[in-house]
Amino acid sequence: LEHLLPDVPRVVVPSARAASPSELLQAVLFDLGKPYQGLAEQELRLAVTECLLTAATDSGYPTVLVLDEAQHLAPVALEELRLLANLETRRGGALFTVLVGHPSLRERLRDHSSEAVAQRIGARAAIDLLTAAESVAYLNHQLRAAGGEPDAVFESDALTLIAGACHGVPRILNRAAALALELADGNEAGVVDVEAALESLDRLDLEPVDSDEPADAAEPVLLLHPGRVAETKQVEAGGGPGPMNRSAHTRIA
């Protein structure tokens, strides 16, 4: 979203828990600041259609709709997205949808009831879990971003221990490292040592491991669009180790 031009209209639904078309349409209207309560399903559909076509005509760009937690979308809600993707103006499609979800979203789209939606996906990308080495780089980056020097905060063995046990999931790495810092501080230790790291892992029910094997792919990002994708590429952004800054940028033809 940060890379979109200012004139591109956008809608963000942070929790796409829609069991029906009406719930999905209401969420879109809510983000647009439009009335969404007390309307029948067809009235909701017409309201969303009017918003999308008007935005595309005025701006010259399709509305970018980002749906997070998209694995919770019911098949009928996915079908509603497919129908909305058919909306077009003289300049092209009126809607460009980004589905973000857990791996179960892949299974949902393989279901026969969602086959027509899956056929419309123009690009697929996955965020891989970090390896143990990348996890160490991630934690070092976080420590530097907080204004500290990693060597002055964590013993290298403690950092390696935490990195190997968290299986490449950043939020678990954050929790384990933060808890280890709290334990070390409670013991009035100058740095986080192996003992504090082991205690942190134990409290989080994490088993220490000694492996630098890459983990399985995590949350996929699926793009559903009515028009042509001119370019899709993986880029490395600056400001930290590569795994923290992987992103997919798509320009719409």
BELDAFEN-V721577 format. One record per helix or strand. SS is the DSSP state (~ for helix, > for strand). FROM is the first residue (numbers start at 0). TO is the last residue. Records with the same first field share a line. If there is no record, write none. Layout:
SS = FROM-TO, FROM-TO
This chain:
> = 9-12, 62-66, 87-88, 91-92, 94-100, 120-127, 153-153, 191-191, 216-224, 228-235, 245-251
~ = 20-31, 40-58, 69-71, 74-83, 103-109, 111-117, 131-144, 149-152, 155-164, 169-185, 193-202, 241-243
